[in-house]
Amino acid sequence: MTVAALRAGRAGWRPQEHDLGRSERKTRLTVTIDPHLAAYAEQLVEAGKAPSVSAVVNDALEADRLRDQKARRLWKEAAEHADPEKVARMRAHVDAQLAALPASHRYR
């Protein structure tokens, strides 16, 4: 069965929006994954929930990228509203605790 046929028959399948910043060409990678994850990806394909195992991996990585991007945006927004004096007091407190640690326990 072709990818187009799979896509046409999959209930709820929607193509991802095209990101103009991404290349039209795919990059071939060779990866190893845990057997249970490979089996899960193959089950998704067999059930018609994904057009290919590559699409499952691609979608998972894209979801992680979007989650990370959102987290960074939220951190930046929170930082914009932070009280600089409170942040300075908190940093000074952490620095004092760090200075009290034996040198072998410091991670700076």
C-alpha positions, -999 to +999 in steps of 0.1 A: +000+000+000+013+035-008+018+062+017-009+082-001-033+053+003-024+050+040-029+087+045-062+087+027-075+058+048-063+069+082-090+085+103-078+117+119-045+118+100-035+153+091-003+163+073+020+185+094+022+221+084+051+227+061+080+246+077+096+266+051+128+266+071+132+229+067+148+213+036+127+195+011+152+166+012+153+142+041+185+132+058+192+095+061+203+084+096+211+051+110+200+047+146+195+020+171+165+020+194+151-002+221+132-032+207+100-023+225+100+011+208+107-004+174+078-028+179+056+001+189+065+021+159+058-009+136+024-014+154+015+023+146+023+017+109+004-016+108-026+001+125-025+029+099-017+055+125+016+064+108+027+061+072+061+047+082+085+040+111+105+070+099+074+092+102+069+079+138+105+089+147+103+122+129+070+131+146+084+122+180+115+143+175+094+172+163+071+169+193+102+171+216+116+201+197+083+219+200+081+210+237+116+223+243+109+255+223+078+262+244+097+256+276+124+281+265+097+306+256+080+302+290+113+306+308+121+337+289+087+352+297+091+343+334+125+359+334+112+391+320+089+394+350+114+384+376+123+408+404+161+415+399+166+422+436+150+389+446+170+370+420+202+386+433+194+376+469+186+340+458+219+338+438+239+352+468+223+325+490+231+297+466+267+311+461+271+311+499+260+275+502+283+265+473+312+282+490+306+262+522+309+229+503+342+211+503+361+217+471+356+180+460+318+186+461+317+217+439+306+214+404+314+248+389 
